[in-house]
Each structure stands twice: as structure tokens, then as C-alpha cells.
């Protein structure tokens, strides 16, 4: 199974915010036909409105959705994973693939809860996926194959870039790319506030800050140059940029951001999901 289009069906269990973003992208890119999509939501109007396609099968019965799908995407909260896996276990077998985006839930736990030799993958997408600029890290359980990874990469490439990592690195991924957008929004907001302080309108300052951050990130990705080298190309001798950098260094921005990633990663590790019943 290397092509999602050849799959019997795709079930998205918990098609709320992130699940809805992923599903919309899969449909937009033609990765799966709407008639082969089975999605579940809670009985709330907000979640139902998040799914724009009326052609998919939408309901609240997770087991029914999993029955007719051979790729099952778990988009529920970590504490709900055990209940959902218990619910759909009768429909799972070694011909189906389970992909979870729940933080802190290990592949080992999911395999144990699924029973048998069910192939399991774990993924960590981030919120920029909503505009097609996300980054998703994926890792595989012991029963998953390279073909399963290939399929997952094709799915998550629909919302940005995808990387394969060892599961031991998933906490660091959570702290960096999972939590990272929030850190960057604070930096962006602060840059805009600086522009407002210097007389720019808030709308213009925010546009300048956002486009500058977007452009700088794109330069890093497209050139492959180290950020320190690119920083030096902007910093002319005795210019204004070096004075601004001096303020950043005195304010310990660099070490603060490093510590923010470390702290978020450690918190992800502390949230390590365990089954208290077994």
C-alpha cells in the first residue's frame, strides 16, 4: 500500500480543528476521493461546519468509520486515544494502518491497545498546516513498514513539509515545531509593537513584521545557509542592525528562546501518556 488513492478508504476520527485541516487538504489535493472518506465529529455544530465537503460520510460512530477504511487517522485528544482504540479494536487488523497525531501517545501503547500486529504511525503536525506551510514529523511503530511511511509522507505533504524521525525525538519536535508557532507569534507581535512605537500604524507594522519573518524563513529554506551567516549579510559595520542585535543579546533573547524550546520539550516528556488501567 504505497498510494492513498488505492486505499479502500480513509477514516478521520475526530475531524475537529486539526483533523478538519488535514482532511480538507487531502481532499483539495485529490489524495482520496470524497466517497472513500469517513469522518467522525462530536455532536457540535462548530465541528460539523469545519468539514466543508458534503460528499464525505460524516457521523459520530468511530467503529463504523473504521470498518470501511484501511487508513485510520486518529485526531483526538491524548486522553481520548485509549477509548477510541478500544471502540475500533474489533475493526483493526494487520492490513489497516493507524496514524495518530495525539501528543505523548507512544506507538508502543497504541500497538498494545490495538491488539495483534496492527501497523501504527505517530505524527506531529503544527498549526501552519492550515495555510499549507506546516511541518509534520512522523515515526513508525514496530509493525509499520517503509511503505506505510511513504503513504503517510504523501498525506502530510499536502499541508507542508514532512520529516521522518526516531520516536525518541518526538518530544523535541513537539517543543520546537509544535509549540514554536506560539513563540514566533510573540516575536512577530513584538516587532510590530516596535514599529508602532516608532510611529507606524499597527496594520502596516504587523504587515512589515509578518512578511519580514516569512521572507527570512524562506531564505533559510531555499539557500540552505546557516542563519548566522544570513544574519551577517544584513549586519553592516557600524550600522543600525548591529545596535538592534546588541539590544537582543543584552535582553537574552537567544538564551530565552533556547530555554523555551527545552522547557516545552520537557513538558511534553512529562505528559508522557500511560495507561493507568494496565
Beta strands, then each sheet from edge to edge (+ up, - down):
strand 1: 10-13
strand 2: 37-40
strand 3: 57-59
strand 4: 71-74
strand 5: 97-100
strand 6: 119-124
strand 7: 134-140
strand 8: 160-164
sheet 1: 3+ 2+ 1+ 4+ 5+ 6+ 7- 8-
end
